Amino acid sequence: MKGEAQNLSGNVYMYPQWGPQCMHMMGGMDPAGAPMYFMNNTCVAQSTIYSSCATAIDGSGQVLRGNSYFIDNPNYKGGDIVPGFPCANGSWSAWLATGEDSGSTMSGEVPPIATMVGWGKKLLGF
């Protein structure tokens, strides 16, 4: 999850063990090189979506789109401002307005366990 030249697509991440977030953004990745792709993933994280904030617009070389994020954050009561979200002053809609994470969704409600197990079964072809 750290660095450029990764293509992370179509995965299900359930409470990732690398931290409380779905992914760690790396500012300063070389956009002339192979960017990091994080697309069409489903992630349930402990408290936030990203550990830091970098945008493709500022040359980070990342491509974020079509992801479904769920955060288990007791401080998030719904709405646009997401506690712990480091981008766009915590505003999900302002982040999307930059062109980042197009087609992605974010929810502060963790899906039922049966739903999450179903995602894994579908991904694994069970």
MARSEKOL-658272 format. One record per residue (C-alpha): x, y, z. Coordinates in nm, 4 decimals. Each point is the difference from the previous one (the first is absolute). Layout:
<node><X>X</X><Y>Y</Y><Z>Z</Z></node>
...
end
This chain:
<node><X>0.0000</X><Y>0.0000</Y><Z>0.0000</Z></node>
<node><X>0.2971</X><Y>0.2326</Y><Z>0.0069</Z></node>
<node><X>0.1614</X><Y>0.1260</Y><Z>-0.3151</Z></node>
<node><X>-0.0488</X><Y>0.0311</Y><Z>-0.3712</Z></node>
<node><X>-0.0421</X><Y>-0.2608</Y><Z>-0.2732</Z></node>
<node><X>-0.2777</X><Y>-0.1887</Y><Z>0.1774</Z></node>
<node><X>-0.3329</X><Y>-0.0990</Y><Z>-0.1459</Z></node>
<node><X>-0.2400</X><Y>-0.0705</Y><Z>0.2842</Z></node>
<node><X>-0.3356</X><Y>-0.0657</Y><Z>-0.1610</Z></node>
<node><X>-0.3068</X><Y>-0.2090</Y><Z>0.0769</Z></node>
<node><X>0.1060</X><Y>-0.0902</Y><Z>0.3551</Z></node>
<node><X>-0.1825</X><Y>-0.0201</Y><Z>0.3310</Z></node>
<node><X>0.1887</X><Y>0.1365</Y><Z>0.3008</Z></node>
<node><X>-0.1492</X><Y>-0.0719</Y><Z>0.3418</Z></node>
<node><X>0.1629</X><Y>0.1955</Y><Z>0.2830</Z></node>
<node><X>0.3448</X><Y>0.0084</Y><Z>-0.1634</Z></node>
<node><X>0.2843</X><Y>-0.0728</Y><Z>0.2383</Z></node>
<node><X>0.2370</X><Y>0.2670</Y><Z>-0.1368</Z></node>
<node><X>-0.1836</X><Y>0.2686</Y><Z>0.1983</Z></node>
<node><X>-0.3417</X><Y>0.1466</Y><Z>0.0713</Z></node>
<node><X>-0.0476</X><Y>0.1035</Y><Z>-0.3651</Z></node>
<node><X>-0.0808</X><Y>-0.1601</Y><Z>-0.3358</Z></node>
<node><X>0.3166</X><Y>0.1223</Y><Z>-0.1668</Z></node>
<node><X>0.3091</X><Y>0.2072</Y><Z>0.0530</Z></node>
<node><X>0.0499</X><Y>0.2695</Y><Z>-0.2613</Z></node>
<node><X>0.3503</X><Y>0.0786</Y><Z>-0.1055</Z></node>
<node><X>0.0569</X><Y>0.3595</Y><Z>-0.0972</Z></node>
<node><X>0.2792</X><Y>0.0540</Y><Z>-0.2457</Z></node>
<node><X>-0.0478</X><Y>-0.3154</Y><Z>-0.2058</Z></node>
<node><X>0.1365</X><Y>0.0490</Y><Z>-0.3481</Z></node>
<node><X>-0.2941</X><Y>0.0666</Y><Z>-0.2352</Z></node>
<node><X>0.2345</X><Y>-0.0586</Y><Z>-0.2933</Z></node>
<node><X>0.0563</X><Y>-0.3506</Y><Z>0.1324</Z></node>
<node><X>-0.2588</X><Y>-0.2660</Y><Z>0.0692</Z></node>
<node><X>-0.2713</X><Y>0.1462</Y><Z>0.2244</Z></node>
<node><X>-0.1701</X><Y>-0.1752</Y><Z>0.2886</Z></node>
<node><X>-0.3504</X><Y>-0.1137</Y><Z>-0.0932</Z></node>
<node><X>-0.2580</X><Y>-0.0529</Y><Z>0.2761</Z></node>
<node><X>-0.3237</X><Y>-0.0683</Y><Z>-0.1863</Z></node>
<node><X>-0.3254</X><Y>-0.1908</Y><Z>0.0457</Z></node>
<node><X>0.0922</X><Y>-0.1207</Y><Z>0.3473</Z></node>
<node><X>-0.2196</X><Y>-0.0441</Y><Z>0.3055</Z></node>
<node><X>0.1550</X><Y>0.0909</Y><Z>0.3327</Z></node>
<node><X>-0.1260</X><Y>-0.0022</Y><Z>0.3583</Z></node>
<node><X>0.2527</X><Y>0.1919</Y><Z>0.2087</Z></node>
<node><X>0.0449</X><Y>0.0598</Y><Z>0.3694</Z></node>
<node><X>-0.0398</X><Y>0.3762</Y><Z>-0.0049</Z></node>
<node><X>0.0856</X><Y>0.1795</Y><Z>-0.3260</Z></node>
<node><X>0.0539</X><Y>-0.0497</Y><Z>-0.3720</Z></node>
<node><X>0.3530</X><Y>0.1351</Y><Z>-0.0462</Z></node>
<node><X>0.2956</X><Y>0.0504</Y><Z>0.2320</Z></node>
<node><X>0.1129</X><Y>0.3139</Y><Z>-0.1808</Z></node>
<node><X>-0.1072</X><Y>0.2029</Y><Z>-0.2964</Z></node>
<node><X>0.1588</X><Y>0.0454</Y><Z>-0.3394</Z></node>
<node><X>-0.1767</X><Y>0.0702</Y><Z>-0.3250</Z></node>
<node><X>0.0732</X><Y>-0.1011</Y><Z>-0.3549</Z></node>
<node><X>-0.0441</X><Y>0.3665</Y><Z>-0.0796</Z></node>
<node><X>0.3086</X><Y>0.0840</Y><Z>0.2086</Z></node>
<node><X>0.2029</X><Y>-0.2652</Y><Z>-0.1795</Z></node>
<node><X>-0.0288</X><Y>-0.2985</Y><Z>0.2338</Z></node>
<node><X>-0.0506</X><Y>-0.2427</Y><Z>-0.2857</Z></node>
<node><X>-0.2958</X><Y>-0.1810</Y><Z>0.1531</Z></node>
<node><X>-0.3317</X><Y>-0.0968</Y><Z>-0.1538</Z></node>
<node><X>-0.2940</X><Y>-0.0410</Y><Z>0.2395</Z></node>
<node><X>-0.3467</X><Y>-0.0854</Y><Z>-0.1279</Z></node>
<node><X>-0.3079</X><Y>-0.2161</Y><Z>0.0419</Z></node>
<node><X>0.0757</X><Y>-0.1062</Y><Z>0.3573</Z></node>
<node><X>-0.2499</X><Y>-0.0735</Y><Z>0.2778</Z></node>
<node><X>0.1285</X><Y>0.1141</Y><Z>0.3385</Z></node>
<node><X>-0.1538</X><Y>-0.0776</Y><Z>0.3377</Z></node>
<node><X>0.1442</X><Y>0.1390</Y><Z>0.3206</Z></node>
<node><X>-0.0597</X><Y>-0.1256</Y><Z>0.3517</Z></node>
<node><X>0.0445</X><Y>0.3395</Y><Z>0.1657</Z></node>
<node><X>-0.2223</X><Y>0.0771</Y><Z>0.3016</Z></node>
<node><X>0.0661</X><Y>0.3714</Y><Z>-0.0554</Z></node>
<node><X>-0.1554</X><Y>-0.0062</Y><Z>-0.3464</Z></node>
<node><X>-0.3727</X><Y>0.0608</Y><Z>0.0177</Z></node>
<node><X>-0.0605</X><Y>0.0360</Y><Z>-0.3717</Z></node>
<node><X>0.0187</X><Y>0.3099</Y><Z>-0.2125</Z></node>
<node><X>0.2781</X><Y>0.1448</Y><Z>-0.2058</Z></node>
<node><X>0.2755</X><Y>0.0619</Y><Z>0.2566</Z></node>
<node><X>0.1788</X><Y>-0.3218</Y><Z>0.0902</Z></node>
<node><X>0.2085</X><Y>-0.0036</Y><Z>0.3217</Z></node>
<node><X>0.3557</X><Y>-0.1060</Y><Z>-0.0763</Z></node>
<node><X>-0.0383</X><Y>0.0452</Y><Z>-0.3777</Z></node>
<node><X>0.3184</X><Y>0.1895</Y><Z>-0.0930</Z></node>
<node><X>-0.1086</X><Y>0.1300</Y><Z>-0.3402</Z></node>
<node><X>-0.1946</X><Y>0.3141</Y><Z>-0.0932</Z></node>
<node><X>-0.0325</X><Y>0.1122</Y><Z>0.3625</Z></node>
<node><X>-0.1859</X><Y>-0.3209</Y><Z>0.0816</Z></node>
<node><X>-0.2705</X><Y>0.0620</Y><Z>-0.2596</Z></node>
<node><X>-0.0884</X><Y>-0.3035</Y><Z>-0.2114</Z></node>
<node><X>-0.1904</X><Y>0.2069</Y><Z>-0.2601</Z></node>
<node><X>0.2868</X><Y>0.2520</Y><Z>-0.0329</Z></node>
<node><X>0.2412</X><Y>-0.2913</Y><Z>-0.0530</Z></node>
<node><X>-0.2196</X><Y>-0.1421</Y><Z>-0.2762</Z></node>
<node><X>-0.0276</X><Y>0.3468</Y><Z>-0.1558</Z></node>
<node><X>0.3786</X><Y>-0.0021</Y><Z>-0.0565</Z></node>
<node><X>-0.0508</X><Y>-0.2927</Y><Z>-0.2388</Z></node>
<node><X>0.1527</X><Y>-0.2511</Y><Z>0.2394</Z></node>
<node><X>-0.1792</X><Y>-0.3248</Y><Z>0.0837</Z></node>
<node><X>-0.2561</X><Y>0.0501</Y><Z>-0.2758</Z></node>
<node><X>-0.2853</X><Y>-0.2469</Y><Z>0.0331</Z></node>
<node><X>0.1039</X><Y>-0.0937</Y><Z>0.3541</Z></node>
<node><X>-0.2328</X><Y>-0.0081</Y><Z>0.2988</Z></node>
<node><X>0.0602</X><Y>0.0389</Y><Z>0.3713</Z></node>
<node><X>-0.2164</X><Y>-0.1120</Y><Z>0.2906</Z></node>
<node><X>0.0364</X><Y>0.0280</Y><Z>0.3750</Z></node>
<node><X>-0.2118</X><Y>-0.3085</Y><Z>0.0511</Z></node>
<node><X>0.1699</X><Y>-0.3365</Y><Z>0.0095</Z></node>
<node><X>-0.1990</X><Y>-0.2595</Y><Z>-0.1941</Z></node>
<node><X>-0.1347</X><Y>-0.3080</Y><Z>0.1785</Z></node>
<node><X>0.2451</X><Y>-0.2883</Y><Z>0.0343</Z></node>
<node><X>-0.2069</X><Y>-0.2128</Y><Z>-0.2386</Z></node>
<node><X>0.0378</X><Y>0.2674</Y><Z>-0.2677</Z></node>
<node><X>0.3757</X><Y>0.0171</Y><Z>0.0467</Z></node>
<node><X>0.0316</X><Y>-0.3801</Y><Z>-0.0092</Z></node>
<node><X>-0.2073</X><Y>0.0060</Y><Z>-0.3198</Z></node>
<node><X>0.2488</X><Y>0.2385</Y><Z>-0.1615</Z></node>
<node><X>0.2823</X><Y>-0.2411</Y><Z>0.0767</Z></node>
<node><X>-0.1945</X><Y>-0.3002</Y><Z>-0.1292</Z></node>
<node><X>-0.0810</X><Y>0.1782</Y><Z>-0.3238</Z></node>
<node><X>0.3594</X><Y>0.1107</Y><Z>-0.0476</Z></node>
<node><X>0.1266</X><Y>-0.3545</Y><Z>0.0599</Z></node>
<node><X>-0.2686</X><Y>-0.1596</Y><Z>-0.2160</Z></node>
<node><X>-0.1786</X><Y>-0.1927</Y><Z>0.2764</Z></node>
end
